[in-house]
């Protein structure tokens, strides 16, 4: 029997129905976008603002995202490594292309950061 994310979230005090799972892939944003992009050597300091900036297209990212976002980073094939749980404290900026949220790292699941690897599952769009 495979270990699933739901029980880990519940154990951490997070209702799985009230959490958003994001799987970041490595991307290079066009220089004119003003966005940093993400690569294999991205630091935690780069991950947080990247995570906070999401698509304005509600087909790619929820119009009203939940309080907790469980963030994974692509690791190879269909696997992703757990980066952190962030707390969404609300939208702080919006334009026709992107929205920016006030997010902070949470202590939820801190013992599993960079240790938990998930594979073969479906993920919410990282937008």
N, C-alpha and C positions, 0 to 999 in steps of 0.2 A: 504494500500500500504506500503510495507516494505522500509525502508531506505537502500540504497545500498552504497557501498564504493566509487563508481565513482564520484558522486557529491561532496562528502567530499574531495576527492583528488583534484578535479577541484577548489573547494573553497579555498584550501590550495596552489593553484598555481602549482599543479603537474598534468601533462598530464597522465591520467590513462594508456594510451598505452605505456608510457615510464617509468612505475613503475613496480616493482616486489613485489608481496605480499608473505611474508614468514610466515609460521606458525610453530613455534618451539614446539616440544613435549618434554617432560621430558625424558632425556636419561642419561645413565651412560656409558661413554666411557671406554674401557679397559685401565687400568693403563699404559700399555706399549705404548698406542697411544700418550701419552703426552698431550691429550686434557682434558679439565676440565669437560665436560659434562654439563648438565643442570638439575635443580631440582626446586621444588616449592619455595624454599627459595633463589634462585640465586639472587644476587644483580645486580644493573645496571652495576657495574664495571666488573662483570663476563659475563653479556649478550653481551657486545660489542665485546670482542674477540671471543666469541662463534659464534656470527653472522658473524664476519669477516672471519672465517675459513669454507670453503665450499668444497664440493666434487670436485675432478678433472674430474669425469665422467660427460660429458656434457649432458647425458640423465637425470641426476639428478639435474643439475644446469646449467644454460645457459653458453655457451662458452663466450659470451660477455654480461654480465649482465648490466642492465640499471643503470643510475645515482642514482635513488632513490629506496630504499628498504623499504617497509612498513611492519614492523615486529610485529607479534602477538605471544602470548604465549598461549598454550593449557590451558584451564581452567576446562574442564570437559565435558564429552559427546562430542558434536560436536561444542562446543563454544570455542572461543579464545578471550583473552583480548589484546587490542592494547598496545604495549610497546613503540614504537617510530618509527620515520622515520629516516633512516640513509642515508647519502650520500656516495656513492661509488666513491672513488677518484682513483681507479685503482688497478689492481693486483700487489702485491708486492712479492709474493713467490709462488712456484709451485713445486709439486713433483707428483709421480704417484698416490698418494692417495688423496691429498688435495691441494687446492689453498687458499692463504690468500690475503685478500683485505684490502686496506687502507680505512676504513670506519669511519665516524664521525657522532655523533648524530646531527640531523638537528632540527631547530625550527619549521619546518612544523608540523602542527596539535598538537603542544605542549599542547594546552588546552584540548585535548582528551586523553592524555597519561593516561593509567591505568583506564580510565573511559569508553571507548568505548568497547563494547563486540559484537563480530560478531558470528553468528551461522548459521549452516546449509549450509554454502557455500563451494565452492571448493577453495583450496589454491594452490599456486605454491609450489613445493617441496622445503624443506629447506636444502636439501642435506648436 
